[in-house]
């Protein structure tokens, strides 16, 4: 499974690794040019490992789901129907948002745009984690968008009857692999937001929903597309 995943997404993994490596190099350079103990103390207060760990812990991935690298998840039920939603990272990056869902009867394709998250006047496409025909959509989200806060529960988006879920699952992540991917996304985000960390924290040190808009109100959708692979 991991080999298939790496072969599909080497460019994204390289981007995440580059971001983290750049952050580490920058901090070392900053210590050098500042010199002396006071500068070291300031640097330690913003130790990148601590920042990365804190950001990674913001985002959760429960057991029992399959995670697509574009930050959509799939959960298969006993009758073979697959429920699709967005992961915690996507929700906190873009939310609060409205969801543009496919219609019942529509065909979706793994790795192709199937729905979108809309905030202000812009929408960001997201990729379907599986192939199949949409058999149900979560109409409750239209009247109660706050349900999306329950990302892996009441905030599900639509359900699909997949013709080849076993083949699709080979390109998805589960368990520890899924959590590692979510942590890598958090580290890449930390590399972008470290200087503005306070802007994306609410009281108590928890992230506001809509991190992308806090980081870049003008081009937040471009930032989101980088993480959603669209």
N, C-alpha and C positions, 0 to 999 in steps of 0.2 A: 504493500500500500504506500509506504513512504517513498519507495523508488518511483512509482508512478507519479506521485505528487510532485517530487522534485523535478522530474522530467518535464512536467507541464508548466511549472512556475519558477524557473531558475532566475528570470529577470527580477521578479518581485522579491525573492529571497536575497538576491544581490543588493537590491535597493535598500532593504531593511538592514543588511549587514553594513553597508556603506554609511547609512545614517548613524548607526550605533558607533562604528569606528571613528567617524568624524567627531562625534561628541566627545569620545575619550581623548582623541588627539587635541581637541580644542582646550579641554580642561587642563591637560598637561602643559600646553603652551602658555595658558593663562597663568599658571603657577610660576612658570619660568620667568615671564616678563615682569610679574609683580615682585618676586623675590621677597625673602624674609618671612618670619613667622606670622605676622598679621595677615599677609596674603594667603598663606597656607590655611589659616583658620577660616578665612572667608570661603576658600575653595571647599574645605571640608563641610561647611554648612550646606553646600549644594553638591555634595558628592553624587556623581552621575549614577552610580550603582543604586544609591538610595532612591533617587528620583525614578529610575527605571523600575525598581521593585514596587514603589508606591503606585505608579501608573499602571503597571501590569495587574496589580491587585484590584484595580477598579473594575475590571472586566471578567465576567464569569462565563464558564461553559459547563453545563450540567452533564451528568452521565445520561446515556440513552438517546443522544442525538448524533447526527452526522453533520459535520461542519464543512461548508464550501469555503475555499480561500477568499471568495468575494464577500464573505460575512453574512451569508444566508445559511439557515440550518434546515435539516430534514429529519423527521421522525416517522418511522414506519409502524403502523398498527398491525394487529393480528389479522385483519382482513386484507392486508396488502396496500391499503391507502396510505399515502405519505402526506403528512402535514408539513407545511413550509412556513418559515418565519425569518426574521432578522435577528442577528445575535446582539448581545449586550453592547459590543463595541460599536456596531452600526447605529444603534439607538442613541447612545450617548454622544456619538460624533455628530449626528445630524439633528436629533430630536430637540425640541418637540416638532413633530412633522406629521403631515397627512400622507397617507399611502395611496398610490394609484395602483389598483389591483387589476389582474387580468379578468376577463369575463369567464363565467362558467361555460365549459365546452371548448375553451381556447387550448391550443397546443403550446406547451412550453418545452424548451430544449436546454439540457444541462450546459452551463457556461454561456448562455445567451441571455440578453435582457428580457425580463419577464414582468417586472413591476418597477415602481419608482417611489422614492421618498421625496416629498415636496415640502419646502420651507420658504417663506416669503414668496417671491414670484418665480423661483427656480426649482427644478426637479433634477434628481440624480438617479439614473437608472441603476438597477441591481440585477445580478445574474441569478438564474434559476439553478438550484443545486441538483435538480433531477430532470429527466425527460418525462413526458406524460401529458395527459389530458386533465384540465382543471375540472373537478367535479363539485367543488364548493368554495365559496369565498366568505371571509369573515365580515359580514355586513355590519356587525356591531361596531366596527372601527369607525364607520362613517358618522354615527351619532355619538360615539363615546371614544374619541381618539386617545383618551388617557389610558385605555386598556392596553395600549402599546407599551406602557410602562412594565407590564407583566410579560416581558419579552418572550419567555419560553412557555408561557401558559395562555392566558386569555388574549394575549396580543398576537396569536398566530394569524397568518395572512390568508392562505388558501390551502386547499387539499387537492392532491393529484393522484390519478390512477396511473402508476408507472408500468410500462411494458417490459422494462429491463432494469429493475432496481439493483440487482446484484452487480451488473456492469457499472452502473452509475456509482455505486458505493465504493468501488475501487479508486475513484478519483476524489473521495471525500475523506475527512479526518474524524477520528473518534477518540474518546478518552484522553489519555496523556498527550497524544499527537495533536488533538484539537486544542488542548490547553496550551501547549507549546506554541502553536501558531498564534493564538490569541495573545500570548505574552510577547511574541515577536512584534505583533502589530502595536502593542502598547509601548514597546521599546522604541519603535520607529516614530510613534507619536511623541514620546518623551523627547526625542532628539529635536523635534520641531518646536515643542512648547516650553522647554526648560527655562528660557529667559522670561517667559510670560506665564509661568506656572500659576501665580496668584490670580491671574485673570480667569482661569478656568476652574477655580476652586470655589465652592460655596462655603458658608460657615461650617466648620467642623472638618474641613479638608476633603470633602467629597466633590466629585466633578459635576459641574453644571451640565444639563442636557443641551447639546448644541455647541460642543467644543470647537468644531470647525468654524462656526460663525464668530466665536470669541477670538479665535486666532486670526481669522481673515474675513471680516464682514463683507468684503467686496468679492473675493474669489473663493469663498468657502466651498462652493460646489466643485471647483477644480481639485481642491485638496481631498474631498470625499471620494471623487472618482479614482484618485490614485490608489486609495485603500480598497475600493470596491471593484478594482480591475476593469472599470468601464471608461 
